């Protein structure tokens, strides 16, 4: 079963290495990603990324956990209540 989920990511004052790791983790989950929006907020020197996924709960929580474990990165997942059959 899968759910539609949104992972919100804030990258706070991090260097290129952290941004590259965020992109690597997102690339690993590319098969689940419906869309992605990235906003650099230069005034506060941070980046905000919102990723929409259609994925199993364990895949979404693993991605959010790996992202949130990176230095200077906050990540939270929100899930739809409706479950879908995996295709």
Rosetta constraint file for C-alpha pairs under 8 A:
AtomPair CA 1 CA 55 HARMONIC 7.97 0.50
AtomPair CA 1 CA 56 HARMONIC 5.90 0.50
AtomPair CA 1 CA 83 HARMONIC 6.09 0.50
AtomPair CA 1 CA 84 HARMONIC 5.47 0.50
AtomPair CA 1 CA 85 HARMONIC 4.79 0.50
AtomPair CA 1 CA 86 HARMONIC 5.38 0.50
AtomPair CA 2 CA 54 HARMONIC 6.27 0.50
AtomPair CA 2 CA 55 HARMONIC 4.77 0.50
AtomPair CA 2 CA 56 HARMONIC 4.10 0.50
AtomPair CA 2 CA 57 HARMONIC 6.45 0.50
AtomPair CA 2 CA 83 HARMONIC 5.57 0.50
AtomPair CA 2 CA 84 HARMONIC 5.10 0.50
AtomPair CA 2 CA 85 HARMONIC 6.22 0.50
AtomPair CA 2 CA 86 HARMONIC 5.94 0.50
AtomPair CA 3 CA 53 HARMONIC 7.91 0.50
AtomPair CA 3 CA 54 HARMONIC 5.57 0.50
AtomPair CA 3 CA 55 HARMONIC 5.68 0.50
AtomPair CA 3 CA 56 HARMONIC 6.20 0.50
AtomPair CA 3 CA 57 HARMONIC 6.78 0.50
AtomPair CA 3 CA 79 HARMONIC 6.58 0.50
AtomPair CA 3 CA 80 HARMONIC 5.98 0.50
AtomPair CA 3 CA 81 HARMONIC 7.51 0.50
AtomPair CA 3 CA 82 HARMONIC 6.50 0.50
AtomPair CA 3 CA 83 HARMONIC 4.99 0.50
AtomPair CA 3 CA 84 HARMONIC 6.00 0.50
AtomPair CA 4 CA 52 HARMONIC 7.14 0.50
AtomPair CA 4 CA 53 HARMONIC 5.61 0.50
AtomPair CA 4 CA 54 HARMONIC 4.54 0.50
AtomPair CA 4 CA 55 HARMONIC 6.64 0.50
AtomPair CA 4 CA 79 HARMONIC 6.03 0.50
AtomPair CA 4 CA 80 HARMONIC 5.40 0.50
AtomPair CA 4 CA 82 HARMONIC 7.98 0.50
AtomPair CA 4 CA 83 HARMONIC 7.93 0.50
AtomPair CA 5 CA 52 HARMONIC 5.73 0.50
AtomPair CA 5 CA 53 HARMONIC 5.16 0.50
AtomPair CA 5 CA 54 HARMONIC 6.39 0.50
AtomPair CA 5 CA 55 HARMONIC 7.45 0.50
AtomPair CA 5 CA 60 HARMONIC 7.31 0.50
AtomPair CA 5 CA 77 HARMONIC 6.65 0.50
AtomPair CA 5 CA 78 HARMONIC 5.50 0.50
AtomPair CA 5 CA 79 HARMONIC 4.35 0.50
AtomPair CA 5 CA 80 HARMONIC 6.09 0.50
AtomPair CA 6 CA 50 HARMONIC 6.80 0.50
AtomPair CA 6 CA 51 HARMONIC 5.61 0.50
AtomPair CA 6 CA 52 HARMONIC 4.54 0.50
AtomPair CA 6 CA 53 HARMONIC 6.28 0.50
AtomPair CA 6 CA 77 HARMONIC 5.59 0.50
AtomPair CA 6 CA 78 HARMONIC 5.23 0.50
AtomPair CA 6 CA 79 HARMONIC 6.55 0.50
AtomPair CA 7 CA 50 HARMONIC 5.83 0.50
AtomPair CA 7 CA 51 HARMONIC 5.19 0.50
AtomPair CA 7 CA 52 HARMONIC 6.50 0.50
AtomPair CA 7 CA 53 HARMONIC 7.89 0.50
AtomPair CA 7 CA 60 HARMONIC 7.85 0.50
AtomPair CA 7 CA 64 HARMONIC 6.72 0.50
AtomPair CA 7 CA 75 HARMONIC 6.60 0.50
AtomPair CA 7 CA 76 HARMONIC 5.58 0.50
AtomPair CA 7 CA 77 HARMONIC 4.37 0.50
AtomPair CA 7 CA 78 HARMONIC 6.49 0.50
AtomPair CA 8 CA 48 HARMONIC 7.48 0.50
AtomPair CA 8 CA 49 HARMONIC 6.02 0.50
AtomPair CA 8 CA 50 HARMONIC 4.66 0.50
AtomPair CA 8 CA 51 HARMONIC 6.55 0.50
AtomPair CA 8 CA 75 HARMONIC 5.52 0.50
AtomPair CA 8 CA 76 HARMONIC 5.42 0.50
AtomPair CA 8 CA 77 HARMONIC 6.43 0.50
AtomPair CA 9 CA 48 HARMONIC 5.75 0.50
AtomPair CA 9 CA 49 HARMONIC 5.01 0.50
AtomPair CA 9 CA 50 HARMONIC 6.19 0.50
AtomPair CA 9 CA 67 HARMONIC 7.81 0.50
AtomPair CA 9 CA 73 HARMONIC 6.92 0.50
AtomPair CA 9 CA 74 HARMONIC 5.63 0.50
AtomPair CA 9 CA 75 HARMONIC 4.45 0.50
AtomPair CA 9 CA 76 HARMONIC 6.81 0.50
AtomPair CA 10 CA 46 HARMONIC 7.06 0.50
AtomPair CA 10 CA 47 HARMONIC 5.78 0.50
AtomPair CA 10 CA 48 HARMONIC 4.66 0.50
AtomPair CA 10 CA 49 HARMONIC 6.43 0.50
AtomPair CA 10 CA 73 HARMONIC 5.69 0.50
AtomPair CA 10 CA 74 HARMONIC 5.19 0.50
AtomPair CA 10 CA 75 HARMONIC 6.55 0.50
AtomPair CA 11 CA 19 HARMONIC 7.61 0.50
AtomPair CA 11 CA 46 HARMONIC 5.56 0.50
AtomPair CA 11 CA 47 HARMONIC 5.08 0.50
AtomPair CA 11 CA 48 HARMONIC 6.41 0.50
AtomPair CA 11 CA 72 HARMONIC 5.87 0.50
AtomPair CA 11 CA 73 HARMONIC 4.62 0.50
AtomPair CA 11 CA 74 HARMONIC 6.64 0.50
AtomPair CA 12 CA 45 HARMONIC 7.03 0.50
AtomPair CA 12 CA 46 HARMONIC 4.76 0.50
AtomPair CA 12 CA 47 HARMONIC 6.77 0.50
AtomPair CA 12 CA 72 HARMONIC 5.06 0.50
AtomPair CA 12 CA 73 HARMONIC 6.12 0.50
AtomPair CA 13 CA 45 HARMONIC 5.79 0.50
AtomPair CA 13 CA 46 HARMONIC 5.55 0.50
AtomPair CA 13 CA 72 HARMONIC 6.70 0.50
AtomPair CA 14 CA 18 HARMONIC 6.06 0.50
AtomPair CA 14 CA 19 HARMONIC 7.09 0.50
AtomPair CA 14 CA 46 HARMONIC 7.72 0.50
AtomPair CA 14 CA 71 HARMONIC 7.67 0.50
AtomPair CA 14 CA 72 HARMONIC 5.89 0.50
AtomPair CA 14 CA 73 HARMONIC 7.96 0.50
AtomPair CA 15 CA 19 HARMONIC 6.61 0.50
AtomPair CA 16 CA 20 HARMONIC 5.98 0.50
AtomPair CA 17 CA 21 HARMONIC 6.23 0.50
AtomPair CA 18 CA 22 HARMONIC 6.23 0.50
AtomPair CA 18 CA 70 HARMONIC 7.08 0.50
AtomPair CA 18 CA 71 HARMONIC 7.34 0.50
AtomPair CA 19 CA 23 HARMONIC 6.29 0.50
AtomPair CA 20 CA 24 HARMONIC 6.12 0.50
AtomPair CA 21 CA 25 HARMONIC 6.19 0.50
AtomPair CA 22 CA 26 HARMONIC 6.25 0.50
AtomPair CA 22 CA 67 HARMONIC 6.47 0.50
AtomPair CA 23 CA 27 HARMONIC 6.02 0.50
AtomPair CA 24 CA 28 HARMONIC 6.32 0.50
AtomPair CA 25 CA 29 HARMONIC 6.66 0.50
AtomPair CA 25 CA 63 HARMONIC 7.17 0.50
AtomPair CA 25 CA 66 HARMONIC 7.85 0.50
AtomPair CA 25 CA 67 HARMONIC 7.45 0.50
AtomPair CA 26 CA 30 HARMONIC 6.20 0.50
AtomPair CA 26 CA 63 HARMONIC 7.82 0.50
AtomPair CA 29 CA 33 HARMONIC 6.66 0.50
AtomPair CA 29 CA 63 HARMONIC 7.69 0.50
AtomPair CA 32 CA 53 HARMONIC 5.26 0.50
AtomPair CA 32 CA 54 HARMONIC 5.30 0.50
AtomPair CA 32 CA 55 HARMONIC 5.43 0.50
AtomPair CA 33 CA 51 HARMONIC 6.92 0.50
AtomPair CA 33 CA 52 HARMONIC 5.93 0.50
AtomPair CA 33 CA 53 HARMONIC 4.42 0.50
AtomPair CA 33 CA 54 HARMONIC 6.53 0.50
AtomPair CA 34 CA 51 HARMONIC 7.67 0.50
AtomPair CA 34 CA 52 HARMONIC 5.45 0.50
AtomPair CA 34 CA 53 HARMONIC 5.24 0.50
AtomPair CA 34 CA 54 HARMONIC 6.69 0.50
AtomPair CA 35 CA 51 HARMONIC 5.91 0.50
AtomPair CA 35 CA 52 HARMONIC 5.29 0.50
AtomPair CA 35 CA 53 HARMONIC 7.21 0.50
AtomPair CA 36 CA 49 HARMONIC 7.11 0.50
AtomPair CA 36 CA 50 HARMONIC 5.71 0.50
AtomPair CA 36 CA 51 HARMONIC 4.44 0.50
AtomPair CA 36 CA 52 HARMONIC 6.32 0.50
AtomPair CA 37 CA 49 HARMONIC 5.60 0.50
AtomPair CA 37 CA 50 HARMONIC 5.20 0.50
AtomPair CA 37 CA 51 HARMONIC 6.50 0.50
AtomPair CA 38 CA 47 HARMONIC 7.13 0.50
AtomPair CA 38 CA 48 HARMONIC 5.79 0.50
AtomPair CA 38 CA 49 HARMONIC 4.29 0.50
AtomPair CA 38 CA 50 HARMONIC 6.47 0.50
AtomPair CA 39 CA 47 HARMONIC 5.73 0.50
AtomPair CA 39 CA 48 HARMONIC 5.11 0.50
AtomPair CA 39 CA 49 HARMONIC 6.21 0.50
AtomPair CA 40 CA 45 HARMONIC 7.77 0.50
AtomPair CA 40 CA 46 HARMONIC 6.22 0.50
AtomPair CA 40 CA 47 HARMONIC 4.36 0.50
AtomPair CA 40 CA 48 HARMONIC 6.28 0.50
AtomPair CA 41 CA 45 HARMONIC 5.94 0.50
AtomPair CA 41 CA 46 HARMONIC 5.31 0.50
AtomPair CA 41 CA 47 HARMONIC 5.57 0.50
AtomPair CA 41 CA 48 HARMONIC 7.26 0.50
AtomPair CA 42 CA 46 HARMONIC 6.34 0.50
AtomPair CA 42 CA 47 HARMONIC 7.87 0.50
AtomPair CA 53 CA 60 HARMONIC 7.74 0.50
AtomPair CA 55 CA 59 HARMONIC 6.33 0.50
AtomPair CA 55 CA 60 HARMONIC 6.46 0.50
AtomPair CA 56 CA 60 HARMONIC 6.57 0.50
AtomPair CA 57 CA 61 HARMONIC 6.14 0.50
AtomPair CA 58 CA 62 HARMONIC 5.92 0.50
AtomPair CA 59 CA 63 HARMONIC 6.16 0.50
AtomPair CA 60 CA 64 HARMONIC 6.17 0.50
AtomPair CA 60 CA 77 HARMONIC 7.28 0.50
AtomPair CA 61 CA 65 HARMONIC 5.94 0.50
AtomPair CA 61 CA 77 HARMONIC 7.09 0.50
AtomPair CA 62 CA 66 HARMONIC 6.11 0.50
AtomPair CA 63 CA 67 HARMONIC 6.12 0.50
AtomPair CA 64 CA 68 HARMONIC 5.97 0.50
AtomPair CA 64 CA 75 HARMONIC 5.57 0.50
AtomPair CA 64 CA 76 HARMONIC 6.12 0.50
AtomPair CA 64 CA 77 HARMONIC 6.39 0.50
AtomPair CA 65 CA 69 HARMONIC 6.15 0.50
AtomPair CA 65 CA 75 HARMONIC 7.40 0.50
AtomPair CA 66 CA 70 HARMONIC 6.89 0.50
AtomPair CA 67 CA 73 HARMONIC 6.59 0.50
AtomPair CA 67 CA 74 HARMONIC 7.16 0.50
AtomPair CA 67 CA 75 HARMONIC 6.09 0.50
AtomPair CA 68 CA 73 HARMONIC 5.46 0.50
AtomPair CA 68 CA 74 HARMONIC 4.87 0.50
AtomPair CA 68 CA 75 HARMONIC 4.87 0.50
AtomPair CA 68 CA 76 HARMONIC 7.74 0.50
AtomPair CA 69 CA 73 HARMONIC 7.16 0.50
AtomPair CA 69 CA 74 HARMONIC 7.96 0.50
